[in-house]
């Protein structure tokens, strides 16, 4: 790795730009402009912070945490998409069957719900449902058994279900 701080930051940028953009794009419900804005803001914050304090031990973890927080803030400020004709059960069924992207309304609510989950649960759901990784692959990557991944995935889905239901309830109260 280069010796000067600016060179180090540039080197980390080159190494992490693709994984960071993929992470953000998966969580932006297909909104490319939002993905680009979040990646750019994340990079600006990284440069400011890293110039002051130096590089973190795991730059990609730092970057994804900042990007995730930016997305959470964005979705909290935004009013949910109108879902008059969509039930929570339909949203969850579409997610489980890999059909969430077929409807902009369903995609929006799933992405908002995932953004509200703890990072570990969101990443697990993304790996399994969006990246199509098998439980054994996830287990190998995380250093736990496939059975442990199965249990964590079950809990993450339950939490996602609660978040979807909460978002749908909030939407229903606003529509009244």
C-alpha positions as protocol buffer text, in pm:
chain_id: "A"
residue {
  index: 1
  type: UNK
  ca { x: 0 y: 0 z: 0 }
}
residue {
  index: 2
  type: UNK
  ca { x: 129 y: 353 z: -77 }
}
residue {
  index: 3
  type: UNK
  ca { x: 295 y: 555 z: 199 }
}
residue {
  index: 4
  type: UNK
  ca { x: 126 y: 894 z: 163 }
}
residue {
  index: 5
  type: UNK
  ca { x: -228 y: 937 z: 303 }
}
residue {
  index: 6
  type: UNK
  ca { x: -371 y: 1070 z: -26 }
}
residue {
  index: 7
  type: UNK
  ca { x: -226 y: 775 z: -215 }
}
residue {
  index: 8
  type: UNK
  ca { x: -364 y: 536 z: 46 }
}
residue {
  index: 9
  type: UNK
  ca { x: -711 y: 688 z: 15 }
}
residue {
  index: 10
  type: UNK
  ca { x: -695 y: 665 z: -365 }
}
residue {
  index: 11
  type: UNK
  ca { x: -578 y: 304 z: -344 }
}
residue {
  index: 12
  type: UNK
  ca { x: -866 y: 213 z: -111 }
}
residue {
  index: 13
  type: UNK
  ca { x: -1106 y: 394 z: -344 }
}
residue {
  index: 14
  type: UNK
  ca { x: -995 y: 177 z: -636 }
}
residue {
  index: 15
  type: UNK
  ca { x: -1028 y: -140 z: -429 }
}
residue {
  index: 16
  type: UNK
  ca { x: -1370 y: -61 z: -283 }
}
residue {
  index: 17
  type: UNK
  ca { x: -1565 y: 136 z: -543 }
}
residue {
  index: 18
  type: UNK
  ca { x: -1722 y: -167 z: -711 }
}
residue {
  index: 19
  type: UNK
  ca { x: -1827 y: -353 z: -394 }
}
residue {
  index: 20
  type: UNK
  ca { x: -1959 y: -29 z: -241 }
}
residue {
  index: 21
  type: UNK
  ca { x: -2163 y: 58 z: -549 }
}
residue {
  index: 22
  type: UNK
  ca { x: -2305 y: -297 z: -567 }
}
residue {
  index: 23
  type: UNK
  ca { x: -2406 y: -279 z: -200 }
}
residue {
  index: 24
  type: UNK
  ca { x: -2575 y: 59 z: -241 }
}
residue {
  index: 25
  type: UNK
  ca { x: -2743 y: -30 z: -571 }
}
residue {
  index: 26
  type: UNK
  ca { x: -2901 y: -341 z: -415 }
}
residue {
  index: 27
  type: UNK
  ca { x: -3055 y: -120 z: -148 }
}
residue {
  index: 28
  type: UNK
  ca { x: -3183 y: 162 z: -370 }
}
residue {
  index: 29
  type: UNK
  ca { x: -3483 y: -13 z: -524 }
}
residue {
  index: 30
  type: UNK
  ca { x: -3346 y: 37 z: -874 }
}
residue {
  index: 31
  type: UNK
  ca { x: -3299 y: 413 z: -829 }
}
residue {
  index: 32
  type: UNK
  ca { x: -2964 y: 465 z: -1003 }
}
residue {
  index: 33
  type: UNK
  ca { x: -2952 y: 838 z: -925 }
}
residue {
  index: 34
  type: UNK
  ca { x: -2999 y: 765 z: -555 }
}
residue {
  index: 35
  type: UNK
  ca { x: -2729 y: 497 z: -566 }
}
residue {
  index: 36
  type: UNK
  ca { x: -2481 y: 736 z: -728 }
}
residue {
  index: 37
  type: UNK
  ca { x: -2566 y: 1013 z: -480 }
}
residue {
  index: 38
  type: UNK
  ca { x: -2521 y: 783 z: -180 }
}
residue {
  index: 39
  type: UNK
  ca { x: -2189 y: 647 z: -309 }
}
residue {
  index: 40
  type: UNK
  ca { x: -2064 y: 1001 z: -375 }
}
residue {
  index: 41
  type: UNK
  ca { x: -2169 y: 1125 z: -30 }
}
residue {
  index: 42
  type: UNK
  ca { x: -2012 y: 819 z: 132 }
}
residue {
  index: 43
  type: UNK
  ca { x: -1685 y: 888 z: -51 }
}
residue {
  index: 44
  type: UNK
  ca { x: -1685 y: 1254 z: 51 }
}
residue {
  index: 45
  type: UNK
  ca { x: -1735 y: 1161 z: 414 }
}
residue {
  index: 46
  type: UNK
  ca { x: -1461 y: 900 z: 389 }
}
residue {
  index: 47
  type: UNK
  ca { x: -1208 y: 1143 z: 248 }
}
residue {
  index: 48
  type: UNK
  ca { x: -1286 y: 1405 z: 516 }
}
residue {
  index: 49
  type: UNK
  ca { x: -1275 y: 1153 z: 800 }
}
residue {
  index: 50
  type: UNK
  ca { x: -977 y: 954 z: 677 }
}
residue {
  index: 51
  type: UNK
  ca { x: -768 y: 1266 z: 623 }
}
residue {
  index: 52
  type: UNK
  ca { x: -828 y: 1359 z: 987 }
}
residue {
  index: 53
  type: UNK
  ca { x: -804 y: 1019 z: 1153 }
}
residue {
  index: 54
  type: UNK
  ca { x: -636 y: 791 z: 902 }
}
residue {
  index: 55
  type: UNK
  ca { x: -771 y: 484 z: 731 }
}
residue {
  index: 56
  type: UNK
  ca { x: -988 y: 243 z: 930 }
}
residue {
  index: 57
  type: UNK
  ca { x: -878 y: -119 z: 969 }
}
residue {
  index: 58
  type: UNK
  ca { x: -1157 y: -235 z: 737 }
}
residue {
  index: 59
  type: UNK
  ca { x: -1237 y: 44 z: 489 }
}
residue {
  index: 60
  type: UNK
  ca { x: -1517 y: -144 z: 307 }
}
residue {
  index: 61
  type: UNK
  ca { x: -1695 y: -210 z: 638 }
}
residue {
  index: 62
  type: UNK
  ca { x: -1667 y: 159 z: 726 }
}
residue {
  index: 63
  type: UNK
  ca { x: -1794 y: 262 z: 383 }
}
residue {
  index: 64
  type: UNK
  ca { x: -2091 y: 24 z: 383 }
}
residue {
  index: 65
  type: UNK
  ca { x: -2190 y: 134 z: 734 }
}
residue {
  index: 66
  type: UNK
  ca { x: -2190 y: 499 z: 627 }
}
residue {
  index: 67
  type: UNK
  ca { x: -2380 y: 417 z: 306 }
}
residue {
  index: 68
  type: UNK
  ca { x: -2635 y: 212 z: 499 }
}
residue {
  index: 69
  type: UNK
  ca { x: -2691 y: 499 z: 743 }
}
residue {
  index: 70
  type: UNK
  ca { x: -2736 y: 743 z: 454 }
}
residue {
  index: 71
  type: UNK
  ca { x: -2994 y: 513 z: 297 }
}
residue {
  index: 72
  type: UNK
  ca { x: -3178 y: 472 z: 625 }
}
residue {
  index: 73
  type: UNK
  ca { x: -3193 y: 849 z: 667 }
}
residue {
  index: 74
  type: UNK
  ca { x: -3315 y: 889 z: 310 }
}
residue {
  index: 75
  type: UNK
  ca { x: -3595 y: 634 z: 348 }
}
residue {
  index: 76
  type: UNK
  ca { x: -3704 y: 774 z: 683 }
}
residue {
  index: 77
  type: UNK
  ca { x: -3746 y: 1120 z: 531 }
}
residue {
  index: 78
  type: UNK
  ca { x: -3933 y: 994 z: 227 }
}
residue {
  index: 79
  type: UNK
  ca { x: -4304 y: 932 z: 240 }
}
residue {
  index: 80
  type: UNK
  ca { x: -4384 y: 569 z: 154 }
}
residue {
  index: 81
  type: UNK
  ca { x: -4515 y: 486 z: -193 }
}
residue {
  index: 82
  type: UNK
  ca { x: -4891 y: 450 z: -203 }
}
residue {
  index: 83
  type: UNK
  ca { x: -4980 y: 83 z: -162 }
}
residue {
  index: 84
  type: UNK
  ca { x: -5359 y: 89 z: -157 }
}
residue {
  index: 85
  type: UNK
  ca { x: -5389 y: -231 z: -358 }
}
residue {
  index: 86
  type: UNK
  ca { x: -5106 y: -423 z: -189 }
}
residue {
  index: 87
  type: UNK
  ca { x: -5128 y: -622 z: 134 }
}
residue {
  index: 88
  type: UNK
  ca { x: -4835 y: -699 z: 364 }
}
residue {
  index: 89
  type: UNK
  ca { x: -4872 y: -1071 z: 286 }
}
residue {
  index: 90
  type: UNK
  ca { x: -4843 y: -998 z: -86 }
}
residue {
  index: 91
  type: UNK
  ca { x: -4527 y: -793 z: -30 }
}
residue {
  index: 92
  type: UNK
  ca { x: -4365 y: -1071 z: 172 }
}
residue {
  index: 93
  type: UNK
  ca { x: -4472 y: -1343 z: -73 }
}
residue {
  index: 94
  type: UNK
  ca { x: -4323 y: -1144 z: -361 }
}
residue {
  index: 95
  type: UNK
  ca { x: -3997 y: -1105 z: -166 }
}
residue {
  index: 96
  type: UNK
  ca { x: -3978 y: -1476 z: -78 }
}
residue {
  index: 97
  type: UNK
  ca { x: -4047 y: -1577 z: -439 }
}
residue {
  index: 98
  type: UNK
  ca { x: -3797 y: -1337 z: -591 }
}
residue {
  index: 99
  type: UNK
  ca { x: -4070 y: -1126 z: -751 }
}
residue {
  index: 100
  type: UNK
  ca { x: -4031 y: -806 z: -548 }
}
residue {
  index: 101
  type: UNK
  ca { x: -3881 y: -622 z: -845 }
}
residue {
  index: 102
  type: UNK
  ca { x: -4192 y: -683 z: -1057 }
}
residue {
  index: 103
  type: UNK
  ca { x: -4377 y: -400 z: -882 }
}
residue {
  index: 104
  type: UNK
  ca { x: -4234 y: -59 z: -797 }
}
residue {
  index: 105
  type: UNK
  ca { x: -4459 y: -36 z: -492 }
}
residue {
  index: 106
  type: UNK
  ca { x: -4354 y: -376 z: -358 }
}
residue {
  index: 107
  type: UNK
  ca { x: -3987 y: -306 z: -430 }
}
residue {
  index: 108
  type: UNK
  ca { x: -4009 y: 24 z: -244 }
}
residue {
  index: 109
  type: UNK
  ca { x: -4166 y: -125 z: 68 }
}
residue {
  index: 110
  type: UNK
  ca { x: -3922 y: -422 z: 74 }
}
residue {
  index: 111
  type: UNK
  ca { x: -3622 y: -190 z: 38 }
}
residue {
  index: 112
  type: UNK
  ca { x: -3751 y: 40 z: 311 }
}
residue {
  index: 113
  type: UNK
  ca { x: -3812 y: -255 z: 541 }
}
residue {
  index: 114
  type: UNK
  ca { x: -3466 y: -401 z: 477 }
}
residue {
  index: 115
  type: UNK
  ca { x: -3307 y: -61 z: 543 }
}
residue {
  index: 116
  type: UNK
  ca { x: -3469 y: -65 z: 889 }
}
residue {
  index: 117
  type: UNK
  ca { x: -3314 y: -402 z: 983 }
}
residue {
  index: 118
  type: UNK
  ca { x: -2991 y: -447 z: 1179 }
}
residue {
  index: 119
  type: UNK
  ca { x: -2694 y: -464 z: 942 }
}
residue {
  index: 120
  type: UNK
  ca { x: -2625 y: -835 z: 995 }
}
residue {
  index: 121
  type: UNK
  ca { x: -2985 y: -931 z: 918 }
}
residue {
  index: 122
  type: UNK
  ca { x: -3005 y: -703 z: 614 }
}
residue {
  index: 123
  type: UNK
  ca { x: -2681 y: -842 z: 475 }
}
residue {
  index: 124
  type: UNK
  ca { x: -2797 y: -1200 z: 530 }
}
residue {
  index: 125
  type: UNK
  ca { x: -3127 y: -1139 z: 348 }
}
residue {
  index: 126
  type: UNK
  ca { x: -2943 y: -961 z: 66 }
}
residue {
  index: 127
  type: UNK
  ca { x: -2693 y: -1245 z: 29 }
}
residue {
  index: 128
  type: UNK
  ca { x: -2964 y: -1511 z: 20 }
}
residue {
  index: 129
  type: UNK
  ca { x: -3237 y: -1335 z: -178 }
}
residue {
  index: 130
  type: UNK
  ca { x: -3057 y: -1081 z: -397 }
}
residue {
  index: 131
  type: UNK
  ca { x: -2719 y: -1245 z: -453 }
}
residue {
  index: 132
  type: UNK
  ca { x: -2872 y: -1596 z: -472 }
}
residue {
  index: 133
  type: UNK
  ca { x: -2607 y: -1739 z: -242 }
}
residue {
  index: 134
  type: UNK
  ca { x: -2684 y: -2074 z: -82 }
}
residue {
  index: 135
  type: UNK
  ca { x: -2681 y: -2122 z: 293 }
}
residue {
  index: 136
  type: UNK
  ca { x: -2363 y: -2329 z: 270 }
}
residue {
  index: 137
  type: UNK
  ca { x: -2188 y: -2046 z: 83 }
}
residue {
  index: 138
  type: UNK
  ca { x: -2303 y: -1791 z: 338 }
}
residue {
  index: 139
  type: UNK
  ca { x: -2194 y: -2022 z: 620 }
}
residue {
  index: 140
  type: UNK
  ca { x: -1847 y: -2065 z: 473 }
}
residue {
  index: 141
  type: UNK
  ca { x: -1809 y: -1689 z: 433 }
}
residue {
  index: 142
  type: UNK
  ca { x: -1923 y: -1612 z: 785 }
}
residue {
  index: 143
  type: UNK
  ca { x: -1753 y: -1897 z: 969 }
}
residue {
  index: 144
  type: UNK
  ca { x: -2069 y: -2055 z: 1111 }
}
residue {
  index: 145
  type: UNK
  ca { x: -2261 y: -2371 z: 1029 }
}
residue {
  index: 146
  type: UNK
  ca { x: -2529 y: -2385 z: 761 }
}
residue {
  index: 147
  type: UNK
  ca { x: -2777 y: -2465 z: 1037 }
}
residue {
  index: 148
  type: UNK
  ca { x: -2681 y: -2143 z: 1218 }
}
residue {
  index: 149
  type: UNK
  ca { x: -2730 y: -1949 z: 894 }
}
residue {
  index: 150
  type: UNK
  ca { x: -3069 y: -2113 z: 853 }
}
residue {
  index: 151
  type: UNK
  ca { x: -3173 y: -1999 z: 1201 }
}
residue {
  index: 152
  type: UNK
  ca { x: -3042 y: -1648 z: 1144 }
}
residue {
  index: 153
  type: UNK
  ca { x: -3220 y: -1630 z: 811 }
}
residue {
  index: 154
  type: UNK
  ca { x: -3546 y: -1740 z: 974 }
}
residue {
  index: 155
  type: UNK
  ca { x: -3511 y: -1467 z: 1239 }
}
residue {
  index: 156
  type: UNK
  ca { x: -3418 y: -1208 z: 974 }
}
residue {
  index: 157
  type: UNK
  ca { x: -3729 y: -1298 z: 772 }
}
residue {
  index: 158
  type: UNK
  ca { x: -3945 y: -1268 z: 1084 }
}
residue {
  index: 159
  type: UNK
  ca { x: -3796 y: -926 z: 1155 }
}
residue {
  index: 160
  type: UNK
  ca { x: -3851 y: -825 z: 792 }
}
residue {
  index: 161
  type: UNK
  ca { x: -4214 y: -938 z: 821 }
}
residue {
  index: 162
  type: UNK
  ca { x: -4259 y: -714 z: 1129 }
}
residue {
  index: 163
  type: UNK
  ca { x: -4097 y: -419 z: 951 }
}
residue {
  index: 164
  type: UNK
  ca { x: -4317 y: -464 z: 643 }
}
residue {
  index: 165
  type: UNK
  ca { x: -4626 y: -485 z: 862 }
}
residue {
  index: 166
  type: UNK
  ca { x: -4518 y: -173 z: 1052 }
}
residue {
  index: 167
  type: UNK
  ca { x: -4460 y: 19 z: 729 }
}
residue {
  index: 168
  type: UNK
  ca { x: -4795 y: -98 z: 592 }
}
residue {
  index: 169
  type: UNK
  ca { x: -4969 y: 7 z: 913 }
}
residue {
  index: 170
  type: UNK
  ca { x: -4805 y: 351 z: 900 }
}
residue {
  index: 171
  type: UNK
  ca { x: -4919 y: 381 z: 538 }
}
residue {
  index: 172
  type: UNK
  ca { x: -5272 y: 284 z: 636 }
}
residue {
  index: 173
  type: UNK
  ca { x: -5285 y: 545 z: 913 }
}
residue {
  index: 174
  type: UNK
  ca { x: -5165 y: 819 z: 676 }
}
residue {
  index: 175
  type: UNK
  ca { x: -5430 y: 727 z: 418 }
}
residue {
  index: 176
  type: UNK
  ca { x: -5718 y: 761 z: 666 }
}
